Amino acid sequence: MTIPVLSVSDLSTSFRVGGVWRSVVRGISFDIAPGETLAIVGESGSGKSVTALSIMQLTSRTSSRIQGSVRLNERELLGFETMREIRGNQIGMIFQEPMTSLNPVLPVGFQIAESLMLHCGLSKSAANAEAVRLLDKVRIPAAASRVRDYPHAFSGGMRQRVMIALALACTPKLLIADEPTTALDVTIQAQVLDLIKSLQVEDGMSVLFITHDMGVVAEIADRVVVMYDGSQVESNTTEMIFREPSKPYTRALLSAVPRLGSMAGRKAPLRFPVVNRETGCSDVPAESPDTVHAGTQPVLKVSGLTTRFDIRSGLLGKVKGRVHAVENVSFAVQPGETLALVGESGCGKSTTGRSLMCLNEPLAGSVELDGIDLLKLKGERRREKRRGVQMIFQDPFASLNPRATVGAIVAEPLRANGLANRQDALALALQLLRQVGLSPDMADRYPHEFSGGQRQRICIARALALEPKLIIADEAVSALDVSVKAQVVNLMLDLQARMGLAYLFISHDMAVVERISHRVAVMYLGEIVEIGPREAVFGDPQHPYTKRLLAAVPVADPGQRNRRSQLAADEIRSPIRAADYSPAARQYRQVSTDHIVMEV
């Protein structure tokens, strides 16, 4: 009989809240065999992450209580005093939020090298060389030059790759991966999953994989544990969970998974089914009304947008190169239309959105809002015109002031622009909270008192405060579980139908993009390589990069597990170019009306 690498028995975790012990995880039991992958799935708040933190004993000793048994290679860990020997060495962990897990004042290479020197006894030079190799292994472009960069210099997806490199540094026997691919685009996600699987083959590593992405579960897991409200609802092999789920909640989770190709033959966006935890999906998703006002003046017209960032040798040193983040980007968005901007992490999607808001000052091009170029305006005139476009940022918690109440946060744009006094602004804020499905009673709470989905609704309410015509949604649903994602997307579609909003929907989730968008623009290395109607881009992609993106989307079907084995693993080119770089001329060819492919 094979001895499990990890054996968890009757694990229960409680937290002291207001002097009372509150149970958040109850009676969880499972084993993980050598080389096996066990996935724990469930919605936000189900207790998945607390289970992982309890195994690693990373919960507070003063305000938490862990009971049961956790054995690593038959060695009891609960109550074990020297967990430092275990963490990062025998058990590696990829945390859900990389920016809060990486030290912001230390280069990423040093943080990886530090673990290697501490646990593996490597010299400083050997550890630094290994750090470069690990960054290259998780496909960080120009790893040798980026090893000295700090976490803030990386995109969200790249920071997650750094965390993966750090967790794998000492080749642990067990890897706990807490939502490791949430912030990654589909191609990098596919490569990371392939990397984890290859390490399992090479080193016999076991994986505890925590996720809400059922497509990833089908791709990587051997067995699945389904959790709800701190309890274990169902446990079985992956094939049986997908083919014959025994519990209504499991069936509801599977039915809410967006599936690529579900929009064939439909023109307008389609609402998501919402999980009913008792019976499964309680509604039949309705197709949204056609809100696009074709033939009218675009609400946004972008021409030749170019944004670059200088790389200097030191704070004020000589420019030694430039990051060509956005290069000659052009597109238009009609009133009531959703244009999705998709591509890999680091391709320039978020920089494009920030450049449109003038949060990053573009080097060249024009950004016309209702026919007026924002880039030609200065000071108060630009600020006044910019009210017509608002942004929902990628991380709702980081974009909300933790020291202000939700009511004050939503009212702030009104007060900052002199549109209402304190009392009137707060009254309007209460209406906006109600409009996005939150109770006005919540206005006195602080951001940390809300779930991720609720925080994203608060960000939407704040974006609506100035009655914009266009909202830029930067990965607005990427970190949300399937049911909360469905609720937020449905809310955005309802607001679009009711208010005629236009969206620039920045995302790497191709299944959501197919469901919500009217048109799709594909970015690669700062340039749009293909743009056209959703049905054309998804049904008949013309550019090889678009085909690669679509081929990398995980399918919630264990029977197609090896479908992506032939996925191209070409090295991601770096957007960093030497200071004297002169880009070669590129030629465009018209494929069909409004379906353009750029030759690269």
C-alpha positions as CSV (number, residue, x, y, z in Angstrom):
1,M,0.0,0.0,0.0
2,T,1.4,3.4,-1.0
3,I,1.9,5.8,1.9
4,P,0.2,9.2,1.2
5,V,2.5,12.2,1.0
6,L,-0.2,14.2,2.8
7,S,-3.0,12.8,5.0
8,V,-5.6,15.2,6.4
9,S,-8.1,13.8,8.9
10,D,-11.1,15.6,10.4
11,L,-9.4,19.0,10.0
12,S,-11.4,21.8,11.7
13,T,-10.4,25.4,12.0
14,S,-12.1,28.1,14.1
15,F,-11.4,31.8,14.6
16,R,-12.1,33.9,17.6
17,V,-14.5,36.7,16.7
18,G,-15.7,39.0,19.3
19,G,-14.6,36.7,22.1
20,V,-16.5,33.7,20.5
21,W,-15.0,30.8,18.5
22,R,-16.5,30.7,15.0
23,S,-16.0,27.5,13.0
24,V,-15.0,28.2,9.4
25,V,-13.7,24.7,8.3
26,R,-15.3,21.5,9.6
27,G,-14.3,17.9,9.3
28,I,-12.2,17.9,6.1
29,S,-10.5,14.6,5.3
30,F,-8.4,13.5,2.3
31,D,-5.2,11.9,1.3
32,I,-2.7,12.8,-1.5
33,A,-0.6,10.0,-3.0
34,P,2.9,10.6,-4.4
35,G,2.7,12.3,-7.8
36,E,-1.1,12.8,-7.4
37,T,-3.0,16.1,-7.9
38,L,-6.0,16.7,-5.6
39,A,-8.1,19.8,-6.4
40,I,-10.2,21.6,-3.8
41,V,-13.0,23.6,-5.5
42,G,-15.8,25.8,-4.3
43,E,-17.0,29.4,-4.2
44,S,-15.2,32.3,-2.4
45,G,-15.8,31.9,1.3
46,S,-16.2,28.1,1.2
47,G,-13.0,27.5,3.3
48,K,-10.6,26.4,0.5
49,S,-7.8,28.8,1.4
50,V,-8.3,28.4,5.2
51,T,-7.8,24.7,4.7
52,A,-4.4,25.3,3.0
53,L,-3.3,27.8,5.6
54,S,-4.3,25.4,8.3
55,I,-2.2,22.7,6.8
56,M,0.8,25.1,6.7
57,Q,-0.1,26.4,10.2
58,L,-0.1,30.0,8.9
59,T,-3.2,31.1,10.7
60,S,-2.7,33.3,13.8
61,R,-1.8,31.3,16.9
62,T,-3.7,33.7,19.2
63,S,-7.0,34.0,17.3
64,S,-7.3,30.6,15.6
65,R,-7.7,27.0,16.7
66,I,-6.8,24.0,14.4
67,Q,-8.0,20.5,15.3
68,G,-7.7,17.1,13.7
69,S,-4.6,15.6,12.1
70,V,-2.3,16.7,9.3
71,R,0.5,14.2,8.5
72,L,3.3,14.7,6.0
73,N,4.9,11.4,5.1
74,E,3.4,10.0,8.3
75,R,4.8,12.9,10.4
76,E,2.3,14.8,12.4
77,L,2.5,18.5,11.6
78,L,-0.2,20.0,13.9
79,G,1.6,21.2,17.0
80,F,5.0,20.8,15.3
81,E,7.1,23.7,16.5
82,T,9.7,23.9,13.8
83,M,7.5,24.4,10.8
84,R,10.2,26.6,9.3
85,E,11.9,23.4,8.2
86,I,8.8,22.3,6.4
87,R,7.6,25.5,4.8
88,G,9.3,26.4,1.5
89,N,11.4,23.2,1.7
90,Q,9.3,20.0,1.9
91,I,6.0,21.9,1.2
92,G,6.0,24.8,-1.2
93,M,3.0,27.2,-1.4
94,I,1.8,29.5,-4.2
95,F,-0.4,32.2,-2.5
96,Q,-3.5,33.7,-4.1
97,E,-2.3,37.3,-4.1
98,P,1.3,37.7,-5.2
99,M,1.7,41.4,-4.4
100,T,1.0,40.8,-0.7
101,S,3.2,37.7,-0.7
102,L,6.3,39.2,-2.2
103,N,8.5,41.7,-0.3
104,P,8.0,45.0,-2.1
105,V,11.5,46.4,-1.1
106,L,13.6,43.4,-2.3
107,P,14.3,42.4,-5.9
108,V,12.5,39.2,-7.0
109,G,15.8,37.4,-7.7
110,F,17.0,38.0,-4.2
111,Q,13.8,36.6,-2.7
112,I,14.2,33.4,-4.7
113,A,17.9,33.1,-4.0
114,E,17.2,33.6,-0.3
115,S,15.1,30.5,-0.1
116,L,17.7,28.5,-2.0
117,M,20.5,29.6,0.4
118,L,18.4,28.9,3.5
119,H,16.9,25.5,2.6
120,C,19.3,24.1,0.0
121,G,22.6,25.5,1.3
122,L,23.6,27.1,-2.1
123,S,26.2,29.8,-2.2
124,K,25.1,33.3,-3.1
125,S,26.4,33.1,-6.7
126,A,24.9,29.6,-7.3
127,A,21.6,30.8,-5.8
128,N,21.5,33.9,-8.0
129,A,22.2,31.7,-11.1
130,E,19.4,29.3,-10.1
131,A,17.0,32.2,-9.6
132,V,17.6,33.3,-13.2
133,R,17.0,29.7,-14.4
134,L,13.8,29.5,-12.4
135,L,12.5,32.8,-13.7
136,D,13.3,31.6,-17.2
137,K,11.6,28.3,-16.5
138,V,8.3,30.1,-15.6
139,R,8.7,32.1,-18.8
140,I,9.6,35.6,-17.5
141,P,10.9,37.4,-20.6
142,A,14.5,38.6,-20.4
143,A,14.9,36.8,-17.0
144,A,18.6,37.6,-16.6
145,S,17.9,41.4,-16.7
146,R,14.6,41.3,-14.8
147,V,16.0,39.3,-11.8
148,R,17.0,42.6,-10.2
149,D,13.6,44.2,-10.6
150,Y,11.2,44.8,-7.8
151,P,7.7,43.3,-7.6
152,H,5.9,46.5,-8.5
153,A,7.7,46.5,-11.9
154,F,5.9,43.3,-13.0
155,S,2.4,42.9,-14.2
156,G,-0.1,40.9,-12.2
157,G,0.4,37.7,-14.2
158,M,4.2,38.1,-14.1
159,R,4.2,38.5,-10.3
160,Q,2.3,35.2,-10.1
161,R,4.9,33.5,-12.2
162,V,7.6,34.9,-9.8
163,M,5.6,33.3,-6.9
164,I,5.5,30.0,-8.8
165,A,9.3,30.1,-9.3
166,L,9.7,30.8,-5.6
167,A,7.5,27.9,-4.5
168,L,9.2,25.5,-6.8
169,A,12.8,26.6,-5.9
170,C,13.6,23.8,-3.5
171,T,11.7,21.1,-5.5
172,P,9.2,20.3,-2.7
173,K,7.5,17.0,-2.3
174,L,4.2,18.7,-1.9
175,L,3.0,21.9,-3.7
176,I,0.0,23.8,-2.3
177,A,-1.2,26.0,-5.1
178,D,-3.9,28.5,-3.9
179,E,-5.5,29.9,-7.1
180,P,-2.1,30.0,-8.9
181,T,-3.5,30.7,-12.4
182,T,-6.2,33.2,-11.5
183,A,-4.2,36.2,-12.7
184,L,-2.7,34.4,-15.7
185,D,-3.7,34.5,-19.3
186,V,-4.7,31.3,-21.0
187,T,-1.4,30.6,-22.8
188,I,0.7,31.2,-19.7
189,Q,-1.8,29.3,-17.6
190,A,-1.5,26.3,-20.0
191,Q,2.3,26.5,-19.8
192,V,2.3,26.7,-16.0
193,L,0.0,23.7,-15.7
194,D,2.2,21.8,-18.1
195,L,5.2,22.9,-16.0
196,I,3.6,21.6,-12.8
197,K,2.7,18.3,-14.5
198,S,6.2,17.9,-15.8
199,L,7.7,18.5,-12.3
200,Q,5.4,15.8,-11.0
201,V,6.8,13.4,-13.5
202,E,10.4,14.3,-12.8
203,D,10.3,14.6,-9.0
204,G,7.2,12.7,-8.0
205,M,5.8,15.9,-6.5
206,S,2.3,15.9,-5.2
207,V,-0.1,18.9,-5.7
208,L,-2.9,20.3,-3.6
209,F,-4.6,22.6,-6.2
210,I,-7.1,25.1,-4.9
211,T,-9.2,26.8,-7.6
212,H,-12.6,27.8,-8.7
213,D,-11.8,27.2,-12.4
214,M,-13.5,24.0,-13.4
215,G,-11.6,24.0,-16.7
216,V,-8.3,23.9,-14.8
217,V,-9.6,21.1,-12.6
218,A,-10.5,19.0,-15.6
219,E,-7.1,19.7,-17.0
220,I,-4.9,18.8,-14.1
221,A,-6.7,17.1,-11.2
222,D,-6.8,13.3,-10.5
223,R,-9.3,13.7,-7.7
224,V,-11.6,16.5,-6.5
225,V,-12.9,17.7,-3.1
226,V,-15.9,20.0,-3.4
227,M,-16.4,22.5,-0.5
228,Y,-19.3,24.7,0.6
229,D,-19.6,26.8,3.7
230,G,-16.6,25.2,5.3
231,S,-17.7,21.6,4.8
232,Q,-16.8,18.9,2.4
233,V,-19.8,18.4,0.1
234,E,-18.4,15.7,-2.2
235,S,-15.2,13.9,-3.0
236,N,-14.5,11.6,-6.0
237,T,-12.3,11.1,-9.0
238,T,-12.3,14.0,-11.5
239,E,-14.0,11.9,-14.2
240,M,-16.9,11.0,-11.8
241,I,-17.3,14.5,-10.5
242,F,-17.7,15.8,-14.1
243,R,-19.7,12.9,-15.4
244,E,-22.0,12.0,-12.5
245,P,-21.9,14.7,-9.7
246,S,-24.0,13.4,-6.8
247,K,-24.8,16.7,-5.1
248,P,-26.9,19.6,-6.4
249,Y,-24.3,22.2,-5.4
250,T,-21.6,20.4,-7.5
251,R,-24.0,20.3,-10.5
252,A,-24.7,24.0,-10.0
253,L,-21.0,24.8,-10.1
254,L,-20.5,22.8,-13.3
255,S,-23.5,24.4,-15.0
256,A,-22.2,28.0,-14.3
257,V,-18.8,27.4,-16.0
258,P,-18.5,29.5,-19.2
259,R,-17.8,27.3,-22.2
260,L,-16.1,28.4,-25.3
261,G,-18.3,28.0,-28.4
262,S,-21.6,28.5,-26.5
263,M,-22.3,31.7,-28.4
264,A,-22.3,30.2,-31.9
265,G,-25.2,31.7,-33.9
266,R,-25.8,34.5,-31.4
267,K,-25.1,38.2,-32.0
268,A,-25.9,39.9,-28.8
269,P,-24.2,39.2,-25.4
270,L,-25.7,36.5,-23.3
271,R,-26.3,36.6,-19.5
272,F,-24.7,33.9,-17.3
273,P,-26.8,31.3,-15.4
274,V,-26.5,32.1,-11.7
275,V,-25.8,29.3,-9.2
276,N,-28.7,28.2,-7.0
277,R,-26.9,26.3,-4.3
278,E,-29.8,24.0,-3.6
279,T,-31.1,23.0,-7.0
280,G,-28.5,24.1,-9.5
281,C,-29.2,26.9,-12.0
282,S,-32.5,28.6,-11.3
283,D,-32.7,30.7,-14.4
284,V,-32.4,30.3,-18.1
285,P,-29.8,32.9,-19.3
286,A,-31.5,35.6,-21.4
287,E,-29.9,37.2,-24.4
288,S,-29.3,40.9,-23.8
289,P,-31.0,43.4,-26.1
290,D,-29.0,44.9,-29.0
291,T,-27.6,48.1,-27.5
292,V,-25.1,49.1,-30.2
293,H,-25.9,52.3,-32.0
294,A,-24.2,51.6,-35.3
295,G,-23.5,54.4,-37.7
296,T,-23.4,57.1,-35.0
297,Q,-20.3,59.0,-33.9
298,P,-18.1,56.6,-31.8
299,V,-18.1,57.4,-28.1
300,L,-14.3,56.6,-28.3
301,K,-11.9,56.8,-31.2
302,V,-8.3,55.9,-30.7
303,S,-5.7,56.5,-33.5
304,G,-2.0,55.6,-33.5
305,L,-1.8,55.4,-29.7
306,T,1.8,54.8,-28.6
307,T,3.1,54.5,-25.0
308,R,6.6,53.7,-24.1
309,F,8.6,53.7,-20.8
310,D,12.3,54.5,-20.5
311,I,14.6,52.2,-18.7
312,R,17.4,54.0,-17.0
313,S,20.7,52.9,-15.4
314,G,19.8,54.3,-12.0
315,L,17.2,56.8,-10.9
316,L,18.4,59.6,-13.2
317,G,20.9,57.7,-15.3
318,K,21.2,57.3,-19.0
319,V,18.3,55.7,-21.0
320,K,19.5,52.2,-21.9
321,G,16.3,50.9,-23.4
322,R,12.5,51.4,-23.7
323,V,9.5,49.3,-23.0
324,H,7.3,49.5,-26.0
325,A,4.1,48.9,-24.1
326,V,1.6,50.2,-26.7
327,E,2.5,50.6,-30.3
328,N,0.4,52.4,-32.9
329,V,-3.0,51.1,-31.6
330,S,-6.2,52.2,-33.3
331,F,-9.8,51.3,-32.7
332,A,-13.3,52.8,-32.1
333,V,-16.1,52.0,-29.6
334,Q,-19.7,52.7,-30.5
335,P,-22.3,53.8,-27.9
336,G,-23.7,50.8,-26.2
337,E,-21.0,48.5,-27.6
338,T,-18.6,46.2,-25.7
339,L,-15.2,45.9,-27.3
340,A,-13.0,43.3,-25.6
341,L,-9.3,43.7,-25.6
342,V,-7.5,40.3,-25.1
343,G,-4.0,39.0,-25.0
344,E,-1.3,37.6,-22.8
345,S,-0.1,39.2,-19.6
346,G,2.3,42.0,-20.4
347,C,1.0,42.5,-23.9
348,G,-0.1,46.1,-23.1
349,K,-3.8,45.7,-22.4
350,S,-3.8,47.5,-19.1
351,T,-1.4,50.2,-20.3
352,T,-3.8,50.8,-23.2
353,G,-6.6,51.4,-20.7
354,R,-4.5,53.6,-18.4
355,S,-3.3,55.6,-21.5
356,L,-6.9,56.2,-22.5
357,M,-7.5,57.6,-19.0
358,C,-4.3,59.7,-19.3
359,L,-3.0,57.9,-16.2
360,N,0.0,57.0,-18.4
361,E,0.9,59.8,-20.7
362,P,1.0,58.5,-24.3
363,L,4.0,59.4,-26.5
364,A,1.9,59.8,-29.6
365,G,-1.6,59.3,-31.1
366,S,-5.1,60.6,-30.3
367,V,-7.8,59.6,-27.9
368,E,-11.1,61.2,-29.0
369,L,-14.0,61.1,-26.6
370,D,-17.2,62.3,-28.4
371,G,-15.0,63.9,-31.1
372,I,-12.7,65.8,-28.7
373,D,-9.0,64.7,-28.3
374,L,-8.2,64.3,-24.6
375,L,-4.5,64.3,-25.3
376,K,-4.7,67.9,-26.6
377,L,-6.5,69.1,-23.5
378,K,-4.7,70.2,-20.4
379,G,-5.5,70.7,-16.7
380,E,-9.1,71.4,-15.8
381,R,-10.4,71.1,-19.3
382,R,-9.0,67.5,-19.6
383,R,-10.3,66.6,-16.2
384,E,-13.7,67.9,-17.0
385,K,-13.9,66.0,-20.3
386,R,-12.4,62.8,-18.8
387,R,-15.5,62.5,-16.6
388,G,-17.2,60.7,-19.6
389,V,-14.8,57.7,-19.3
390,Q,-14.3,55.8,-16.0
391,M,-12.2,52.8,-15.1
392,I,-12.8,49.6,-13.0
393,F,-9.3,48.5,-12.0
394,Q,-8.0,45.0,-11.9
395,D,-7.6,44.6,-8.1
396,P,-10.7,46.0,-6.3
397,F,-9.1,45.9,-2.9
398,A,-6.0,47.8,-4.0
399,S,-8.2,50.5,-5.7
400,L,-10.4,51.2,-2.7
401,N,-9.2,53.4,0.2
402,P,-9.0,51.0,3.2
403,R,-9.5,53.9,5.6
404,A,-12.7,55.3,4.1
405,T,-16.2,53.9,4.3
406,V,-17.8,52.6,1.2
407,G,-20.3,55.5,1.1
408,A,-17.5,58.0,1.1
409,I,-15.6,56.1,-1.6
410,V,-18.6,56.1,-4.0
411,A,-19.4,59.7,-3.2
412,E,-15.8,60.9,-3.7
413,P,-15.9,61.4,-7.5
414,L,-19.0,63.7,-7.1
415,R,-17.3,65.8,-4.4
416,A,-13.9,65.9,-6.1
417,N,-15.5,67.2,-9.3
418,G,-17.6,69.8,-7.5
419,L,-20.9,68.2,-8.6
420,A,-22.5,67.8,-5.2
421,N,-22.0,68.8,-1.6
422,R,-21.3,66.2,1.1
423,Q,-24.9,65.5,1.9
424,D,-26.1,65.2,-1.7
425,A,-23.1,63.2,-2.7
426,L,-23.8,60.6,0.1
427,A,-27.5,60.4,-0.9
428,L,-26.5,59.7,-4.5
429,A,-23.9,57.1,-3.3
430,L,-26.7,55.2,-1.5
431,Q,-28.7,55.1,-4.8
432,L,-25.6,53.9,-6.7
433,L,-25.0,51.1,-4.1
434,R,-28.7,50.0,-4.5
435,Q,-28.2,50.1,-8.3
436,V,-25.4,47.6,-8.2
437,G,-27.2,45.2,-5.9
438,L,-25.8,46.3,-2.5
439,S,-27.8,47.5,0.5
440,P,-27.6,51.2,1.3
441,D,-27.0,50.0,4.9
442,M,-23.6,48.9,3.8
443,A,-22.4,52.4,3.2
444,D,-20.9,52.7,6.7
445,R,-18.7,49.6,6.3
446,Y,-15.1,49.5,5.2
447,P,-13.7,47.6,2.1
448,H,-12.2,44.8,4.2
449,E,-15.6,43.9,5.4
450,F,-16.8,42.8,1.9
451,S,-16.1,39.8,-0.3
452,G,-14.2,40.1,-3.6
453,G,-17.4,40.2,-5.6
454,Q,-19.0,42.8,-3.4
455,R,-15.8,45.0,-3.6
456,Q,-16.0,44.8,-7.4
457,R,-19.6,46.0,-7.2
458,I,-18.5,48.9,-5.1
459,C,-15.9,49.8,-7.8
460,I,-18.7,49.7,-10.5
461,A,-20.9,52.0,-8.3
462,R,-18.0,54.4,-8.1
463,A,-17.4,54.3,-11.8
464,L,-21.1,55.1,-12.4
465,A,-21.1,58.1,-10.1
466,L,-20.1,60.6,-12.9
467,E,-22.6,59.1,-15.4
468,P,-19.9,58.1,-17.9
469,K,-20.6,57.0,-21.5
470,L,-17.7,54.6,-21.5
471,I,-16.3,52.3,-18.8
472,I,-12.9,50.6,-19.1
473,A,-13.1,47.3,-17.2
474,D,-9.5,46.1,-16.6
475,E,-9.7,42.4,-15.7
476,A,-12.9,43.2,-13.7
477,V,-13.9,39.6,-13.1
478,S,-10.6,37.7,-13.5
479,A,-10.2,36.9,-9.8
480,L,-13.8,36.0,-9.1
481,D,-15.3,32.5,-8.8
482,V,-17.8,31.3,-11.3
483,S,-21.0,32.2,-9.5
484,V,-19.8,35.7,-8.4
485,K,-18.3,36.3,-11.9
486,A,-21.7,35.4,-13.4
487,Q,-23.4,38.0,-11.0
488,V,-21.0,40.8,-11.9
489,V,-21.1,40.1,-15.6
490,N,-24.9,40.0,-15.5
491,L,-24.9,43.3,-13.6
492,M,-22.7,44.9,-16.3
493,L,-25.0,43.7,-19.0
494,D,-28.0,45.0,-17.2
495,L,-26.4,48.4,-16.7
496,Q,-25.5,48.5,-20.4
497,A,-29.0,47.7,-21.5
498,R,-30.5,50.3,-19.0
499,M,-28.0,53.1,-19.5
500,G,-26.6,52.6,-22.9
501,L,-23.0,52.2,-21.6
502,A,-20.1,51.3,-23.8
503,Y,-17.4,49.0,-22.4
504,L,-13.8,48.4,-23.2
505,F,-13.5,45.0,-21.6
506,I,-9.9,44.1,-20.9
507,S,-9.6,40.4,-20.1
508,H,-7.7,37.2,-20.6
509,D,-10.7,35.0,-20.0
510,M,-11.7,34.1,-23.5
511,A,-14.9,32.3,-22.5
512,V,-16.2,35.4,-20.7
513,V,-15.1,37.6,-23.6
514,E,-17.1,35.5,-26.0
515,R,-20.2,35.8,-23.9
516,I,-20.1,39.6,-23.1
517,S,-18.5,41.2,-26.2
518,H,-19.8,42.6,-29.5
519,R,-16.3,42.9,-31.0
520,V,-12.9,41.6,-30.0
521,A,-9.4,43.1,-30.5
522,V,-6.4,40.8,-29.9
523,M,-3.1,42.4,-28.6
524,Y,0.4,41.0,-28.9
525,L,3.5,42.9,-27.7
526,G,1.7,46.2,-27.6
527,E,0.1,45.9,-31.0
528,I,-3.4,44.9,-32.2
529,V,-2.9,41.9,-34.5
530,E,-6.6,41.1,-35.1
531,I,-9.8,43.0,-34.6
532,G,-13.4,42.2,-35.7
533,P,-16.8,41.0,-34.7
534,R,-16.9,38.4,-31.9
535,E,-18.3,35.7,-34.2
536,A,-15.6,36.3,-36.8
537,V,-12.7,36.3,-34.3
538,F,-13.9,33.2,-32.4
539,G,-15.5,31.4,-35.3
540,D,-12.8,32.0,-37.9
541,P,-9.6,33.4,-36.4
542,Q,-7.1,34.6,-39.0
543,H,-4.0,35.3,-37.1
544,P,-1.8,32.5,-35.7
545,Y,-1.6,34.2,-32.3
546,T,-5.4,34.3,-32.0
547,K,-5.6,30.6,-32.9
548,R,-3.0,30.0,-30.2
549,L,-5.0,31.9,-27.6
550,L,-8.2,30.0,-28.3
551,A,-6.4,26.6,-28.4
552,A,-5.1,27.3,-24.9
553,V,-8.5,27.8,-23.2
554,P,-9.1,25.0,-20.7
555,V,-12.1,22.9,-21.4
556,A,-14.3,21.6,-18.4
557,D,-14.1,18.0,-19.7
558,P,-11.5,15.5,-18.3
559,G,-11.9,13.5,-21.5
560,Q,-10.1,16.3,-23.4
561,R,-7.2,16.6,-21.0
562,N,-4.5,16.1,-23.6
563,R,-6.1,18.4,-26.1
564,R,-3.5,21.2,-25.4
565,S,-0.4,19.0,-25.4
566,Q,0.7,20.4,-28.7
567,L,0.4,24.0,-27.6
568,A,3.3,26.0,-28.9
569,A,5.8,26.8,-26.2
570,D,7.7,29.6,-28.1
571,E,9.5,32.0,-25.9
572,I,7.5,35.1,-25.2
573,R,9.3,38.0,-26.9
574,S,10.3,40.9,-24.6
575,P,8.7,44.4,-25.2
576,I,12.0,45.9,-24.0
577,R,14.0,47.3,-26.9
578,A,17.4,49.1,-27.1
579,A,17.3,52.9,-27.0
580,D,18.4,53.1,-30.7
581,Y,15.8,50.5,-31.8
582,S,14.1,51.4,-35.0
583,P,11.0,49.3,-35.5
584,A,10.6,47.7,-38.9
585,A,7.6,48.7,-41.0
586,R,4.7,46.4,-40.7
587,Q,2.1,45.8,-43.3
588,Y,-1.6,45.4,-42.8
589,R,-4.0,43.4,-44.9
590,Q,-7.8,43.7,-45.0
591,V,-9.5,40.3,-44.4
592,S,-13.1,41.5,-44.3
593,T,-15.1,44.5,-43.2
594,D,-13.8,45.4,-39.7
595,H,-11.9,42.2,-39.4
596,I,-8.2,43.2,-39.7
597,V,-5.2,41.0,-39.2
598,M,-1.7,42.6,-38.9
599,E,1.2,40.6,-40.2
600,V,4.0,40.2,-37.7
